[in-house]
Amino acid sequence: MSVPNNSDVIHIALAFCDPKGTYCRHVSVVMASIFANTSSTVCIHIVHDNTLRIDNKAKLQELADSYNQAIDFINIDNIFEGNRADVGRLSAKGAKGMLFRLLIPDIINESKLIYLDCDIVVNLDIAELWRIPLEGHAVAVARDVVSLNCINGGRVGWRTRQLWNLWRIRCGEYFNSGVILMNLEKIRTQYNFFAEVEAFYSKFKKCTTFADQDCLNYIFADDKLLIDERFNRIDTCGADDDNVKGFIWHMAGEKPWVVYTRPHVDDLYWRYLRLTPYCNDENSLISLMLENLSSSVFTHRHSSDCVKRLKKQLADNIFHGHTLTVPHILFRKIVK
């Protein structure tokens, strides 16, 4: 399906690089979760570089086609070749994929757009976020967990407070950049956006914690609309099968494809993966889950040898425990 030219279309950007060829699977989960929960026409803008393999591109196209939705591939390397494409130079950590989002106002010619990170599951109708009135602001965003902690009277580190003061960010207003409703028309006309990005990194590159997020907070410190955290929910406290609906879940920290840490929420990743070309049936889903979750350094698949080793270790612990405690007990009795 070609990119529709219609004011009713919801435009969404996903930005990433994929040097190992494995990250596109997570992108497909974000797309499937969007498509499965909305009746609106959606256009997904995939902002990528030359690391996007042909087979992965075909799978993402197949997924969009299966829902009769549009997908637009934008190759950063082709657009800015020999010019300013090396956005990785802006980050002390060289987080090139994350920094692609900073080019969105220059490369996507729409008036409004939703940007999403690729470790997200949209478990609501994305039209709810799209319809939020921007009220003239450049971006609509949700508070980060550190801001919520600040509002609730929690401790905010000295370094963080100093940076917030330096960047003119009021306590409790630092936002998470994983979900952004962007007023692209205002950003293009009232901001020299890329020049401001370059100026930020030139001045603060060595003191940033979250390269692109810190930059966006600095630029839009006084031009943001703070929205409900359900549109970018990171804290999973209290989530269960009955109340995971109605949120955009952001799997910040440990990823659901690496280790299972968020019951009911991490489940969503695998449920939506089943709807993608990366998972043809339940057997392939189970295989992927076992392969991924057992490959983590935090997990281990037990075997009969493991049980034997545990029994031996337990026996050794009991024996050595006696050798350490019995003499002391006997000595006390003799002294008495």
Secondary structure as UniProt FT lines:
FT   TURN            7..8
FT   STRAND          10..15
FT   TURN            19..20
FT   HELIX           24..36
FT   STRAND          42..48
FT   TURN            50..51
FT   HELIX           54..66
FT   TURN            67..68
FT   STRAND          70..75
FT   HELIX           76..79
FT   TURN            81..84
FT   HELIX           87..90
FT   TURN            92..93
FT   HELIX           96..99
FT   HELIX           100..103
FT   HELIX           104..107
FT   STRAND          113..116
FT   STRAND          120..123
FT   HELIX           127..130
FT   TURN            135..136
FT   STRAND          139..143
FT   HELIX           145..151
FT   TURN            152..153
FT   HELIX           158..166
FT   TURN            167..168
FT   TURN            171..172
FT   STRAND          175..182
FT   HELIX           184..190
FT   HELIX           193..204
FT   HELIX           205..207
FT   HELIX           211..219
FT   TURN            220..222
FT   STRAND          224..226
FT   HELIX           229..232
FT   TURN            237..238
FT   TURN            241..242
FT   TURN            245..246
FT   STRAND          247..250
FT   TURN            256..258
FT   TURN            263..265
FT   HELIX           266..273
FT   TURN            274..275
FT   TURN            277..278
FT   HELIX           282..294
FT   TURN            297..298
FT   HELIX           304..335
//
